[in-house]
């Protein structure tokens, strides 16, 4: 099958399949998001990616009561139902093909560009929505756009997109600022290209938010193992995430979710490192540090939940 200029589109029951040379992507209507990103036979998804709103609370967050005032976002992070799915094929709106209407389509459906948008509703009072759209081109590149609709809600801990990978990364590389950085902790960062071995976690006495990298051009994740027991190949394989042309990319790459960090009161209570948790963060709350006895993060480093927020990035598969 010639994948040179077009995507092969598969309209299956509850699944939209998009594939090209050396990549296959599945988007699940039932799960409400991507179900599989397979590149050169290697699976990159362990769970369907979702918007994320919660970070593991810091000592400063607990000291100023932010963990209580923002607790609605913890619930929103745990349960985020998909309310609507919209589909565009080559720029034209298309009614979502569901069974039995999928029988009208053959195995010879092609397109230059497909965009699928998932709308999620937060379990907050009042509720609001977050839209995540995936625009896939024949090259295999995916442009991800996230739109948060403002509502009268408490300040956000973070606004991001979380992707959990099946196995731990062996390393990651990025072009941006040195070390761990946050909006109020980035003035000393030196811009360069950096290589990080493994998935380091800052060894705080109480596990908490850590590992954010601000204002980057790109990050590339390297893995060497999969969950496929029939795949003996241990050669490294990579996936790149790029900032938009007129923007920057904030990310963290850890072996734990925010919930796993939040649930542990000592480092030895953390589970074994079995996955890679990548968060692409459009908005990041500062960490403060004036004191841990009640001083809030400076106002300019808050994330205002009452206004709309947008961010985007590209997923670039290694196909050559």
DANORWO-V973368 format. One record per backbone hydrogen bond with DSSP energy under -1.0 kcal/mol. CO is the residue of the C=O (numbers start at 0). NH is the residue of the N-H. If there is no record, write none. Layout:
co: {CO,CO}
nh: {NH,NH}
//
This chain:
co: {6,7,9,9,11,13,14,15,16,17,18,19,21,22,23,24,25,25,26,27,27,32,35,36,37,38,41,49,51,52,55,57,58,59,60,64,64,65,67,69,70,71,72,73,74,80,83,85,86,87,88,91,97,99,100,101,108,110,111,112,113,114,115,116,117,118,118,119,121,127,128,129,130,131,132,133,134,135,136,140,141,142,143,144,145,146,147,150,156,158,158,159,160,161,162,163,163,164,169,170,171,172,173,174,175,181,185,191,193,195,201,211,212,215,216,217,218,219,220,221,221,222,227,236,238,239,240,241,243,248,249,250,251,253,256,257,258,265,266,271,275,276,277,278,279,282,297,298,300,302,304,308,310,312,313,314,315,316}
nh: {110,18,11,16,14,28,11,26,9,24,7,22,39,19,37,17,34,35,15,31,32,27,25,43,23,41,38,161,159,157,208,61,62,63,65,67,68,69,70,72,74,75,76,77,78,120,118,116,93,114,91,88,100,102,103,104,8,6,137,89,135,87,133,85,131,82,83,129,123,121,148,119,146,117,144,115,142,113,139,136,314,134,312,132,310,130,308,152,284,281,282,51,279,49,277,45,46,275,197,221,195,219,193,216,191,184,188,175,173,171,203,180,250,248,242,174,240,172,238,169,170,236,230,222,220,315,218,313,246,215,280,212,278,276,260,261,262,268,269,273,164,253,162,251,160,158,300,301,285,155,150,147,145,143,241,141,239,318}
//
